[in-house]
Amino acid sequence: MINKKKPKIWYGGDYNPDQWEKPIWDEDVRMFKLAGIDVATLNVFAWAKNQPNEETYDFGWLDEMMDKLHANGIGVCLATSTGAHPAWMARKYPDVTRVDFDGRKRKFGGRHNSCPNSPNYRLFSVRMAEKLAERYKDHPALLIWHVSNEYGGYCYCDNCAAAFRVWLRKRYGTLDEVNRVWNTAFWGHTFYDWEDIVPPSGISEEWRGANGRTETNFQGISLDYRRFQSDSLLECYELENDALKKHTPDIPVTTNLMGAYKELDYHKWARKMDVVSWDNYPAADTPFSYTAMMHDLMRGLKEGQPFMLMEQTPSQQNWQPYNALKRPGVMKLWSYQAVARGADTVMFFQLRRSIGACEKYHGAVIEHVGHEHTRVFRECAGLGAELHALGDRLLDSRFDAKVAILFDWDNWWAIEMSSGPTIELQYVKELHKYYAALYKANIAVDVIGVDADISGYDIVLAPVLYMVKPGIAEKLEAYVSGGGALVTTFFSGIVDENDRVVTGGYPGKLRKLLGIWAEEIDALLPSKRNRIVLNSGAELPRAEYDCGMLCDLIHSEGAEIKAVYGDDFYRGMPALTVNRFGDGEAWYLATSPEQQFLDDWLPRLCASHGIAPLLEGAPDGVETTVRVKDGAEYLFVLNHNEAPVTVTLGNEPVTDLIGGRTLSGSAELPGRDLWILRR
């Protein structure tokens, strides 16, 4: 449990007293207490203040603030400040700044501009982390360490090139093996010396293509460079983590992730983190199901361990094209959505709104007016009081899902760098279609990696499992043979871990499990559609559904045909099949269907395996989850609608932990409000 030193759902956020004069500090603390804020994240971007030159370290301001917060009952999430290096460092040690995708050497500026393979950046960042750990190791306010901030961005400098070659030697051993896995015989790309290998960038193998996608001549090279850059940034995190752990072995360490952030393989990162934390910034029109999926993805990184909601805005964002206010009730509702899906903290960026630079219009608990008489502050204070009243009742509670969706960063990278068959295929968007169908049906889902244990799930969904890495096919065969149900789709089983096509017919190593052979893959223009025509007895509301984007032309090799295509020259060929394999079943959906098909089909598939909704007959726009602790279930019922809805709860009385009411039968849930029902 991450909250041992303060056993409640932590409530607070990023605080930057280093941007303000001291007279404001006391006023801020006064308002923090009014709002129920009990944790402040300090020192996120204060490297320049803490270390004005190479020889000087000055933590006086931080000493004073740590003491002040502790004296007022507020704990500290202490950042290492290494997310933005100081100007003197870039001037004195130019290797610290990055080289961009187009080969340009960056000057000092921006935020994520530190080369992860710069010896000087690593030296100074680790030294800073160690000095902080030495200084505050026994400070009673210290609750958790926060390394750097929102790691991301790639570098293409000479230091990265050299480190990439070392990484390749460790991974493949010989240059001959590198040439083999990258298929360099194509286009005469054979490498004769390690020094021949350069980063794939805008001046070598890659370019910016349609829809902002990165295109590449050699997917294997580009795939490995993404793995390498993710690993390089992770090494920076690990170096600081080790420095902190040397002095504070019992203080947990984290860094804030960013949901489905494409550049870093968060499954590898999570293995090195004591607790996952992440920053949640949906737009006003982001589907609620997508935000829910991101929470579930973050929870799944450490196989169900509760996570930290490290950042969200109290109201307005500032970096999107249209930055709408959060309507009354939305901040509270979205905060509880995070808690409902595994968060044991509710924290904001930021506690006091900045007066300058690019985030001065980003929302805060304390607005520019500087007092507590605002709508946003009142809502924040109300939530703070509720979280205080909840105490530790929900802490370290867990999810109990019987359905899992597989999410894999390698697969994501490979699919969206593929030179065909279509630029329309977006990995996360396709996964979300499956997730959204179950979300709408109020069926609990875990979002997990391909290496996770799947034996406890009744159904595993693996949409667009394009890349099948070593051992995965055998793992899926064992799962299905033991009685599990697997659902996978078009464009699956195509390549190995190096993006080399597995010969012998699609879907490669999944062919025996699925009982099909895919002969061709048709890519439809956005204006073209086909139809899924169901066999009689399918028991769905409709006999046919639209489909498009990609259509696999498949032949059954033992699989039962459940639906066929309705149009084009492959009319009558299978579109949906199921193969009985051992004691289980393996489904193959050969095309990308309209959402309504998944909304109709997946809940029925779940029902056939004894998986019921968390709340039967919930109205549209109502989200449910269950967290389980000490034998008790806590049912969250969240109404995302602006208007009230009537919810049928059954005849057994249940108590709402927030309002204190006892409910049964049918009850009205106000708009943008929620219940937490103990049952």
C-alpha positions as CSV (number, residue, x, y, z in Angstrom):
1,M,0.0,0.0,0.0
2,I,1.5,3.4,-1.0
3,N,-0.4,5.4,1.6
4,K,1.1,3.8,4.8
5,K,2.4,7.0,6.2
6,K,-0.9,8.8,5.5
7,P,-3.6,6.2,5.4
8,K,-6.3,7.8,3.3
9,I,-6.7,8.7,-0.3
10,W,-4.1,11.4,-0.8
11,Y,-5.4,14.7,-1.9
12,G,-3.3,17.5,-3.3
13,G,-1.1,18.3,-6.3
14,D,1.8,20.2,-7.8
15,Y,2.9,23.2,-5.8
16,N,5.6,25.6,-7.0
17,P,6.4,28.0,-4.1
18,D,9.7,28.7,-5.8
19,Q,7.7,30.8,-8.3
20,W,6.3,33.0,-5.6
21,E,7.4,35.4,-2.9
22,K,7.4,34.2,0.7
23,P,4.4,36.2,1.9
24,I,2.2,34.1,-0.4
25,W,3.3,30.8,1.1
26,D,1.4,31.2,4.4
27,E,-1.7,32.2,2.6
28,D,-1.4,29.2,0.3
29,V,-1.1,26.8,3.3
30,R,-4.1,28.4,4.9
31,M,-6.2,27.7,1.7
32,F,-4.7,24.2,1.4
33,K,-6.1,23.4,4.8
34,L,-9.5,24.8,3.8
35,A,-9.6,22.6,0.8
36,G,-8.6,19.5,2.7
37,I,-5.3,19.2,0.8
38,D,-2.9,16.9,2.6
39,V,-0.1,16.1,0.0
40,A,1.9,18.6,-2.0
41,T,4.3,17.7,-4.8
42,L,7.3,20.0,-4.5
43,N,10.5,20.7,-6.5
44,V,9.3,19.4,-9.9
45,F,11.1,22.1,-12.0
46,A,13.4,23.8,-9.4
47,W,16.8,22.4,-10.6
48,A,17.8,25.9,-11.7
49,K,17.0,27.3,-8.3
50,N,18.6,24.5,-6.3
51,Q,21.8,24.5,-8.4
52,P,22.6,27.9,-9.8
53,N,26.0,26.7,-11.0
54,E,28.1,23.6,-11.1
55,E,29.5,23.9,-7.7
56,T,26.7,25.5,-5.7
57,Y,23.6,23.8,-4.2
58,D,21.1,25.8,-2.2
59,F,18.0,24.1,-0.7
60,G,17.1,26.7,1.8
61,W,13.7,27.5,0.3
62,L,12.9,23.8,0.1
63,D,13.9,23.2,3.8
64,E,11.6,26.0,4.8
65,M,8.7,24.7,2.7
66,M,9.1,21.1,3.8
67,D,9.0,22.2,7.5
68,K,6.0,24.5,6.9
69,L,4.0,21.8,5.2
70,H,4.7,19.3,7.9
71,A,3.8,21.7,10.6
72,N,0.4,22.0,9.0
73,G,-0.2,18.3,8.6
74,I,0.6,18.2,4.8
75,G,2.9,15.5,3.5
76,V,5.3,15.9,0.5
77,C,5.7,14.0,-2.8
78,L,9.3,15.2,-3.4
79,A,10.4,15.5,-7.0
80,T,14.1,15.3,-8.0
81,S,13.7,18.4,-10.3
82,T,15.6,16.8,-13.1
83,G,12.8,17.1,-15.7
84,A,14.4,20.4,-16.9
85,H,18.1,21.0,-16.8
86,P,19.5,24.6,-16.0
87,A,20.7,27.0,-18.6
88,W,24.3,27.0,-17.3
89,M,24.5,23.2,-17.9
90,A,23.5,23.5,-21.6
91,R,26.0,26.3,-22.1
92,K,28.9,24.6,-20.4
93,Y,28.2,21.0,-21.5
94,P,26.5,21.1,-25.0
95,D,26.2,17.3,-25.0
96,V,23.3,17.7,-22.6
97,T,20.9,19.0,-25.2
98,R,19.3,16.8,-27.9
99,V,19.6,16.4,-31.6
100,D,16.1,16.4,-33.1
101,F,14.5,14.1,-35.7
102,D,15.7,16.4,-38.6
103,G,19.3,16.3,-37.4
104,R,19.3,19.8,-35.8
105,K,21.2,20.4,-32.6
106,R,18.9,21.9,-30.0
107,K,19.7,25.0,-28.0
108,F,18.7,25.5,-24.4
109,G,14.9,25.8,-24.2
110,G,11.7,23.9,-23.8
111,R,11.4,21.2,-21.1
112,H,12.3,17.7,-22.3
113,N,15.5,18.7,-24.0
114,S,18.0,16.5,-22.1
115,C,19.8,13.7,-24.0
116,P,19.2,10.5,-22.1
117,N,22.7,9.2,-23.2
118,S,24.6,12.4,-22.3
119,P,27.2,11.5,-19.7
120,N,27.0,15.0,-18.2
121,Y,23.2,14.9,-17.9
122,R,23.4,11.5,-16.2
123,L,26.2,12.7,-13.9
124,F,24.4,15.9,-12.7
125,S,20.9,14.4,-12.4
126,V,22.1,11.5,-10.3
127,R,24.1,13.8,-8.1
128,M,21.0,16.0,-7.6
129,A,18.9,13.0,-6.6
130,E,21.5,11.8,-4.2
131,K,21.9,15.2,-2.5
132,L,18.1,15.4,-2.0
133,A,18.0,11.9,-0.6
134,E,20.9,12.7,1.8
135,R,19.2,15.9,3.0
136,Y,15.6,14.8,3.4
137,K,16.0,11.1,4.2
138,D,14.7,11.6,7.8
139,H,12.3,14.4,7.1
140,P,8.8,13.5,8.5
141,A,7.0,15.2,5.6
142,L,8.5,12.9,3.0
143,L,6.0,10.4,1.7
144,I,7.2,9.4,-1.8
145,W,9.9,10.3,-4.4
146,H,8.9,11.7,-7.8
147,V,11.7,11.3,-10.3
148,S,12.0,13.9,-13.1
149,N,8.6,14.5,-14.8
150,E,6.7,13.0,-17.7
151,Y,9.6,11.4,-19.4
152,G,9.4,11.5,-23.2
153,G,11.0,12.5,-26.5
154,Y,13.8,11.0,-28.5
155,C,17.3,12.1,-29.3
156,Y,19.4,11.4,-32.4
157,C,22.8,12.7,-31.3
158,D,26.2,11.0,-31.6
159,N,26.1,9.8,-28.0
160,C,22.8,8.1,-28.7
161,A,24.2,6.6,-31.9
162,A,27.1,5.1,-29.9
163,A,24.9,3.9,-27.2
164,F,22.5,2.4,-29.7
165,R,25.3,0.3,-31.1
166,V,26.2,-1.0,-27.6
167,W,22.5,-1.8,-27.1
168,L,22.4,-3.8,-30.3
169,R,25.5,-5.7,-29.4
170,K,23.9,-6.8,-26.1
171,R,20.6,-7.7,-27.8
172,Y,21.9,-9.5,-30.9
173,G,25.6,-10.3,-30.3
174,T,26.9,-10.1,-33.8
175,L,26.5,-7.8,-36.8
176,D,25.5,-10.8,-38.9
177,E,22.5,-11.3,-36.6
178,V,21.6,-7.6,-36.8
179,N,21.6,-7.8,-40.6
180,R,19.4,-10.9,-40.5
181,V,16.7,-9.5,-38.1
182,W,16.6,-6.2,-40.0
183,N,16.5,-7.9,-43.4
184,T,19.2,-5.6,-44.7
185,A,19.6,-7.7,-47.9
186,F,16.6,-5.6,-49.0
187,W,17.9,-2.5,-50.9
188,G,21.5,-3.5,-50.4
189,H,21.4,-2.2,-46.8
190,T,24.0,-4.7,-45.4
191,F,26.1,-3.3,-42.6
192,Y,29.8,-4.2,-42.6
193,D,30.9,-2.4,-39.4
194,W,29.1,-1.4,-36.3
195,E,30.0,2.2,-37.1
196,D,27.8,2.0,-40.2
197,I,24.7,2.0,-38.1
198,V,23.2,5.4,-37.4
199,P,19.9,6.4,-35.7
200,P,16.9,6.2,-38.0
201,S,15.7,9.8,-38.4
202,G,14.6,12.4,-40.9
203,I,18.0,12.4,-42.4
204,S,18.4,8.6,-42.7
205,E,15.6,6.0,-42.7
206,E,12.4,7.9,-41.6
207,W,10.1,10.7,-42.7
208,R,6.9,12.3,-41.6
209,G,4.0,10.7,-43.6
210,A,0.3,11.2,-43.9
211,N,-1.8,11.9,-40.8
212,G,1.4,12.7,-38.9
213,R,2.6,9.1,-38.8
214,T,6.3,8.3,-39.0
215,E,7.2,6.3,-42.1
216,T,10.3,4.2,-42.4
217,N,12.2,2.3,-45.0
218,F,13.3,-0.4,-42.5
219,Q,10.7,-1.2,-39.8
220,G,13.2,-3.4,-37.9
221,I,15.7,-0.6,-37.5
222,S,13.0,1.9,-36.4
223,L,11.4,-0.6,-34.1
224,D,14.7,-1.3,-32.3
225,Y,15.5,2.5,-32.0
226,R,12.2,3.0,-30.2
227,R,13.0,0.1,-27.9
228,F,16.4,1.6,-27.3
229,Q,15.2,5.2,-26.6
230,S,12.6,3.9,-24.2
231,D,15.3,1.9,-22.5
232,S,17.7,4.8,-22.4
233,L,15.2,7.1,-20.7
234,L,14.4,4.2,-18.3
235,E,18.0,3.9,-17.4
236,C,18.0,7.6,-16.4
237,Y,15.1,6.9,-14.1
238,E,16.8,3.8,-12.7
239,L,20.0,5.8,-12.0
240,E,18.1,8.4,-10.0
241,N,16.0,5.6,-8.3
242,D,19.2,3.9,-7.2
243,A,20.6,7.1,-5.7
244,L,17.4,7.7,-3.8
245,K,17.1,4.1,-2.6
246,K,20.7,4.1,-1.2
247,H,19.5,6.6,1.4
248,T,15.8,6.0,1.7
249,P,15.2,2.3,1.0
250,D,11.7,2.3,2.5
251,I,10.4,5.4,0.7
252,P,8.5,4.5,-2.6
253,V,9.7,5.9,-5.9
254,T,7.6,6.8,-8.9
255,T,7.5,9.0,-12.0
256,N,4.4,10.3,-13.7
257,L,3.3,8.4,-16.8
258,M,0.9,9.6,-19.5
259,G,-1.6,6.9,-20.3
260,A,-1.3,5.5,-23.9
261,Y,1.9,7.5,-24.5
262,K,3.4,6.0,-27.6
263,E,7.1,6.7,-27.2
264,L,7.8,4.7,-24.0
265,D,7.0,1.0,-23.3
266,Y,5.3,1.5,-20.0
267,H,5.2,-2.3,-19.3
268,K,9.0,-2.3,-19.0
269,W,8.9,0.9,-17.0
270,A,6.4,-0.3,-14.5
271,R,8.6,-3.2,-13.5
272,K,11.2,-0.7,-12.3
273,M,8.7,1.5,-10.4
274,D,7.4,1.0,-6.8
275,V,4.1,2.5,-7.8
276,V,2.6,3.6,-11.1
277,S,1.5,7.2,-11.3
278,W,0.0,9.0,-14.2
279,D,-1.4,12.3,-15.5
280,N,-5.0,12.3,-16.8
281,Y,-6.0,15.1,-19.2
282,P,-9.0,14.2,-21.3
283,A,-10.5,16.8,-23.6
284,A,-14.1,18.0,-23.1
285,D,-15.2,15.6,-25.9
286,T,-13.0,12.6,-24.9
287,P,-15.2,9.5,-24.6
288,F,-15.6,8.6,-21.0
289,S,-14.9,5.0,-22.0
290,Y,-11.5,6.1,-23.4
291,T,-10.5,7.7,-20.1
292,A,-11.7,4.6,-18.2
293,M,-9.5,2.5,-20.5
294,M,-6.5,4.6,-19.7
295,H,-7.1,4.2,-16.0
296,D,-7.4,0.4,-16.5
297,L,-4.2,0.4,-18.6
298,M,-2.3,2.2,-15.8
299,R,-3.7,-0.3,-13.2
300,G,-2.8,-3.2,-15.4
301,L,0.9,-2.1,-15.7
302,K,1.5,-3.7,-12.3
303,E,-1.1,-6.4,-12.6
304,G,-3.8,-4.7,-10.5
305,Q,-1.8,-2.8,-7.9
306,P,-3.5,0.6,-7.1
307,F,-2.0,3.6,-8.9
308,M,-1.5,7.3,-8.2
309,L,-3.5,9.9,-10.1
310,M,-0.6,12.4,-10.0
311,E,-2.1,15.1,-12.2
312,Q,-5.4,16.3,-13.5
313,T,-6.8,19.9,-13.8
314,P,-9.3,21.3,-11.3
315,S,-11.0,22.9,-14.3
316,Q,-9.4,24.2,-17.4
317,Q,-6.5,23.0,-19.5
318,N,-4.5,25.3,-21.7
319,W,-2.7,23.3,-24.4
320,Q,-5.6,21.9,-26.4
321,P,-7.2,23.8,-29.3
322,Y,-10.4,24.5,-27.3
323,N,-10.0,24.6,-23.5
324,A,-13.5,24.3,-22.1
325,L,-14.1,24.7,-18.4
326,K,-15.1,21.6,-16.4
327,R,-18.8,22.0,-15.8
328,P,-20.0,21.9,-12.1
329,G,-19.6,18.4,-10.7
330,V,-17.3,17.1,-13.5
331,M,-14.1,17.6,-11.5
332,K,-15.5,15.5,-8.7
333,L,-17.0,12.9,-11.0
334,W,-13.8,12.4,-13.0
335,S,-11.7,12.3,-9.8
336,Y,-13.9,9.4,-8.5
337,Q,-13.7,7.7,-11.9
338,A,-10.0,7.4,-11.3
339,V,-10.6,6.1,-7.7
340,A,-13.2,3.7,-9.1
341,R,-10.6,2.2,-11.4
342,G,-7.8,1.9,-9.0
343,A,-6.4,5.3,-7.9
344,D,-5.4,5.7,-4.3
345,T,-4.6,9.4,-4.8
346,V,-6.4,12.4,-6.3
347,M,-3.9,15.1,-7.2
348,F,-3.9,18.2,-9.4
349,F,-1.7,20.2,-11.6
350,Q,-1.6,22.8,-10.1
351,L,-2.4,24.1,-6.6
352,R,-1.7,27.8,-7.4
353,R,-2.1,29.1,-11.0
354,S,1.1,30.4,-12.6
355,I,1.2,34.1,-13.8
356,G,3.5,33.6,-16.7
357,A,4.7,31.3,-19.5
358,C,2.9,28.6,-21.4
359,E,0.7,27.2,-18.5
360,K,-0.6,30.5,-17.0
361,Y,-4.1,29.7,-18.2
362,H,-4.0,26.1,-16.9
363,G,-6.5,25.6,-14.1
364,A,-5.6,25.5,-10.4
365,V,-7.2,25.1,-7.0
366,I,-6.1,28.7,-6.2
367,E,-7.0,30.9,-9.2
368,H,-5.3,34.1,-10.3
369,V,-7.7,36.1,-8.0
370,G,-5.8,34.5,-5.1
371,H,-8.6,33.7,-2.7
372,E,-11.0,30.9,-1.8
373,H,-14.2,32.5,-3.0
374,T,-14.4,30.8,-6.4
375,R,-16.5,28.0,-7.8
376,V,-13.4,25.8,-8.5
377,F,-12.1,26.2,-4.9
378,R,-15.5,25.4,-3.4
379,E,-15.7,22.2,-5.5
380,C,-12.2,21.2,-4.6
381,A,-12.9,21.8,-0.9
382,G,-16.0,19.7,-1.1
383,L,-14.1,16.8,-2.6
384,G,-11.4,17.2,0.0
385,A,-14.0,16.8,2.8
386,E,-15.5,13.7,1.2
387,L,-12.1,12.0,0.8
388,H,-11.3,12.8,4.4
389,A,-14.6,11.2,5.5
390,L,-13.8,8.1,3.4
391,G,-10.6,7.5,5.3
392,D,-8.9,4.3,4.5
393,R,-12.0,2.2,3.5
394,L,-11.0,2.0,-0.2
395,L,-7.2,1.9,0.2
396,D,-5.5,-1.0,-1.5
397,S,-8.7,-2.5,-2.7
398,R,-8.6,-4.4,-5.9
399,F,-10.4,-5.1,-9.2
400,D,-11.9,-8.5,-10.0
401,A,-12.3,-8.7,-13.8
402,K,-12.9,-11.8,-15.8
403,V,-12.1,-10.2,-19.1
404,A,-8.7,-8.9,-20.2
405,I,-7.6,-6.9,-23.2
406,L,-3.9,-7.3,-24.3
407,F,-2.0,-4.0,-25.0
408,D,1.5,-4.1,-26.3
409,W,3.8,-1.2,-27.1
410,D,6.0,-3.2,-29.6
411,N,2.8,-4.2,-31.5
412,W,1.7,-0.5,-31.5
413,W,5.0,0.7,-32.9
414,A,5.1,-2.0,-35.5
415,I,1.6,-1.6,-36.7
416,E,1.8,2.1,-37.2
417,M,5.2,2.0,-39.0
418,S,4.0,-0.7,-41.3
419,S,4.3,0.2,-45.0
420,G,0.7,-0.9,-45.7
421,P,-1.9,-2.1,-46.0
422,T,-3.6,1.1,-44.8
423,I,-2.9,4.3,-42.9
424,E,-6.4,4.1,-41.4
425,L,-5.4,1.4,-38.9
426,Q,-4.7,3.0,-35.5
427,Y,-3.9,0.4,-32.8
428,V,-5.3,2.2,-29.7
429,K,-8.4,3.3,-31.5
430,E,-9.1,-0.3,-32.6
431,L,-8.6,-1.6,-29.0
432,H,-10.9,1.1,-27.7
433,K,-13.7,-0.2,-29.8
434,Y,-13.6,-3.5,-28.0
435,Y,-13.1,-1.9,-24.6
436,A,-16.0,0.6,-25.2
437,A,-18.4,-2.2,-26.0
438,L,-17.7,-3.8,-22.6
439,Y,-17.7,-0.4,-20.8
440,K,-21.1,0.3,-22.2
441,A,-22.3,-3.1,-20.9
442,N,-20.8,-2.4,-17.5
443,I,-18.5,-5.4,-17.7
444,A,-15.2,-5.2,-15.8
445,V,-12.1,-5.3,-17.9
446,D,-8.3,-5.4,-17.1
447,V,-5.9,-4.0,-19.7
448,I,-2.7,-6.0,-19.5
449,G,0.5,-6.7,-21.3
450,V,1.2,-9.8,-23.4
451,D,3.6,-11.1,-20.8
452,A,1.0,-10.9,-18.0
453,D,-0.6,-14.0,-16.4
454,I,-3.8,-14.6,-18.3
455,S,-4.8,-17.9,-16.6
456,G,-7.4,-16.2,-14.3
457,Y,-9.5,-14.7,-17.1
458,D,-12.4,-16.3,-18.7
459,I,-12.1,-14.2,-21.9
460,V,-9.0,-12.6,-23.4
461,L,-9.3,-10.1,-26.2
462,A,-6.3,-9.5,-28.4
463,P,-7.4,-7.2,-31.2
464,V,-4.9,-6.7,-34.0
465,L,-2.2,-8.9,-32.5
466,Y,0.0,-8.2,-35.5
467,M,3.3,-9.0,-33.8
468,V,3.5,-12.4,-32.0
469,K,6.7,-12.4,-29.9
470,P,8.5,-15.6,-28.8
471,G,6.4,-17.8,-26.5
472,I,3.1,-15.9,-27.0
473,A,1.5,-18.3,-29.4
474,E,2.3,-21.2,-27.1
475,K,0.9,-19.2,-24.1
476,L,-2.3,-18.5,-26.0
477,E,-2.6,-22.2,-27.0
478,A,-2.2,-23.3,-23.4
479,Y,-4.8,-20.7,-22.2
480,V,-7.4,-21.8,-24.8
481,S,-6.7,-25.5,-24.4
482,G,-7.3,-25.1,-20.6
483,G,-10.8,-23.7,-21.2
484,G,-10.2,-20.0,-21.9
485,A,-11.9,-18.0,-24.7
486,L,-9.6,-15.9,-27.0
487,V,-10.8,-13.3,-29.4
488,T,-8.4,-11.9,-31.9
489,T,-8.9,-10.1,-35.2
490,F,-7.7,-9.2,-38.7
491,F,-4.1,-8.4,-39.2
492,S,-2.9,-10.7,-36.4
493,G,-0.1,-13.2,-36.3
494,I,1.7,-11.5,-39.3
495,V,5.2,-10.8,-38.0
496,D,7.7,-11.9,-35.4
497,E,9.4,-9.6,-32.8
498,N,11.6,-8.0,-35.4
499,D,8.7,-7.2,-37.7
500,R,9.7,-9.9,-40.1
501,V,6.8,-11.7,-41.8
502,V,6.2,-15.3,-40.6
503,T,6.0,-17.3,-43.8
504,G,3.7,-20.3,-44.3
505,G,0.5,-18.3,-44.4
506,Y,-1.3,-15.8,-42.2
507,P,-1.9,-15.8,-39.2
508,G,1.5,-17.4,-38.8
509,K,2.0,-19.1,-35.4
510,L,-1.7,-18.5,-34.5
511,R,-2.9,-20.5,-37.5
512,K,-3.3,-23.9,-35.7
513,L,-5.0,-22.2,-32.7
514,L,-7.5,-20.3,-34.8
515,G,-8.2,-23.0,-37.4
516,I,-8.0,-20.6,-40.3
517,W,-5.8,-19.5,-43.1
518,A,-5.8,-15.9,-44.3
519,E,-4.9,-15.8,-48.0
520,E,-5.1,-12.0,-48.7
521,I,-5.8,-8.7,-46.9
522,D,-8.1,-6.2,-48.6
523,A,-7.6,-2.5,-47.7
524,L,-10.8,-0.6,-48.3
525,L,-10.9,3.1,-49.1
526,P,-12.6,5.2,-46.3
527,S,-15.6,5.6,-48.6
528,K,-16.0,1.8,-49.1
529,R,-17.8,-0.7,-46.8
530,N,-18.6,-4.3,-46.7
531,R,-21.0,-6.3,-44.6
532,I,-20.8,-9.0,-41.9
533,V,-23.7,-11.4,-42.6
534,L,-24.4,-13.6,-39.6
535,N,-25.5,-17.3,-40.0
536,S,-28.9,-18.2,-38.8
537,G,-29.2,-18.8,-35.0
538,A,-26.6,-16.1,-34.2
539,E,-29.0,-14.5,-31.7
540,L,-27.9,-10.9,-32.3
541,P,-30.4,-8.0,-32.8
542,R,-29.4,-7.7,-36.4
543,A,-28.6,-10.2,-39.2
544,E,-25.9,-8.0,-40.7
545,Y,-23.5,-5.2,-39.8
546,D,-21.2,-2.9,-41.7
547,C,-17.5,-3.5,-41.7
548,G,-14.5,-2.0,-43.5
549,M,-10.9,-0.7,-43.4
550,L,-9.3,-4.2,-43.6
551,C,-10.9,-7.4,-44.6
552,D,-9.0,-10.7,-44.3
553,L,-9.9,-13.2,-47.0
554,I,-9.8,-16.4,-44.9
555,H,-10.4,-20.1,-45.3
556,S,-11.6,-22.4,-42.5
557,E,-9.1,-25.1,-41.5
558,G,-11.5,-26.6,-38.9
559,A,-13.0,-23.5,-37.5
560,E,-16.8,-23.1,-37.4
561,I,-18.0,-20.2,-39.6
562,K,-20.3,-17.9,-37.7
563,A,-20.6,-15.1,-40.3
564,V,-19.6,-14.3,-43.9
565,Y,-18.9,-11.2,-46.0
566,G,-21.9,-9.8,-47.8
567,D,-20.3,-8.0,-50.7
568,D,-17.4,-7.8,-53.3
569,F,-15.7,-10.7,-54.9
570,Y,-15.1,-12.4,-51.6
571,R,-18.8,-12.5,-50.7
572,G,-19.6,-15.6,-48.8
573,M,-16.1,-16.0,-47.4
574,P,-15.8,-16.3,-43.6
575,A,-15.9,-13.0,-41.6
576,L,-16.2,-14.5,-38.1
577,T,-15.1,-17.9,-37.0
578,V,-14.6,-19.9,-33.8
579,N,-12.3,-22.8,-33.4
580,R,-12.7,-25.4,-30.6
581,F,-9.2,-26.0,-29.2
582,G,-8.8,-28.3,-26.3
583,D,-11.4,-27.2,-23.7
584,G,-11.7,-23.7,-25.0
585,E,-12.4,-21.6,-28.0
586,A,-10.5,-19.2,-30.3
587,W,-12.5,-16.5,-32.2
588,Y,-11.3,-14.7,-35.2
589,L,-13.0,-11.5,-36.5
590,A,-11.6,-11.0,-40.0
591,T,-12.5,-7.3,-40.4
592,S,-13.0,-4.1,-38.5
593,P,-16.8,-4.0,-37.7
594,E,-19.0,-1.1,-36.9
595,Q,-19.2,-0.3,-33.2
596,Q,-22.7,-1.7,-32.9
597,F,-21.6,-5.2,-33.8
598,L,-19.2,-5.2,-30.8
599,D,-21.8,-3.6,-28.6
600,D,-24.2,-6.5,-29.5
601,W,-21.8,-9.4,-29.7
602,L,-19.3,-9.0,-26.9
603,P,-21.8,-8.9,-24.0
604,R,-23.5,-12.0,-25.3
605,L,-20.1,-13.7,-25.6
606,C,-19.5,-12.7,-21.9
607,A,-22.9,-14.0,-20.9
608,S,-22.2,-17.4,-22.5
609,H,-19.2,-17.6,-20.2
610,G,-21.1,-16.6,-17.1
611,I,-19.8,-13.0,-17.0
612,A,-22.6,-10.6,-16.0
613,P,-22.7,-6.8,-15.9
614,L,-21.8,-5.2,-12.6
615,L,-25.2,-3.5,-12.6
616,E,-28.0,-4.9,-14.8
617,G,-29.9,-2.4,-16.9
618,A,-27.9,0.6,-16.1
619,P,-29.0,3.7,-18.1
620,D,-26.8,5.0,-21.0
621,G,-24.1,7.3,-19.7
622,V,-23.9,5.5,-16.3
623,E,-20.5,3.8,-15.6
624,T,-20.0,1.1,-12.9
625,T,-17.0,-0.5,-11.4
626,V,-16.4,-2.6,-8.3
627,R,-13.4,-2.4,-5.9
628,V,-13.0,-5.3,-3.5
629,K,-11.4,-5.2,0.0
630,D,-11.6,-7.5,3.0
631,G,-14.6,-9.4,1.6
632,A,-16.6,-6.2,0.9
633,E,-17.5,-5.0,-2.6
634,Y,-17.7,-1.2,-3.2
635,L,-19.9,-0.6,-6.3
636,F,-19.2,2.8,-7.9
637,V,-22.1,4.2,-10.0
638,L,-21.2,7.3,-11.9
639,N,-23.7,9.3,-13.9
640,H,-21.9,11.1,-16.7
641,N,-25.2,12.6,-18.0
642,E,-26.0,16.2,-17.3
643,A,-29.6,15.1,-16.3
644,P,-30.6,12.8,-13.4
645,V,-31.2,9.1,-14.1
646,T,-33.2,6.4,-12.4
647,V,-31.1,3.4,-11.5
648,T,-32.4,0.0,-10.4
649,L,-30.4,-1.4,-7.5
650,G,-32.3,-4.5,-6.5
651,N,-34.1,-5.2,-3.2
652,E,-31.2,-5.6,-0.9
653,P,-30.4,-2.3,0.9
654,V,-27.0,-0.7,0.2
655,T,-25.3,2.3,1.8
656,D,-23.8,5.2,-0.1
657,L,-20.5,6.0,1.4
658,I,-20.6,9.6,0.2
659,G,-24.1,10.7,1.0
660,G,-24.7,8.2,3.9
661,R,-28.1,7.3,2.4
662,T,-29.4,3.7,2.4
663,L,-30.8,2.8,-1.0
664,S,-32.8,0.0,-2.5
665,G,-35.1,-0.7,-5.4
666,S,-35.1,2.2,-7.9
667,A,-33.3,5.5,-6.9
668,E,-32.6,8.7,-8.7
669,L,-28.9,9.6,-9.3
670,P,-28.4,13.3,-10.0
671,G,-26.6,14.4,-13.1
672,R,-22.8,14.4,-12.9
673,D,-22.9,12.7,-9.6
674,L,-22.1,9.3,-8.2
675,W,-22.7,6.7,-5.5
676,I,-20.2,4.4,-3.8
677,L,-22.3,1.5,-2.5
678,R,-21.0,-1.0,0.0
679,R,-22.5,-4.4,-0.7
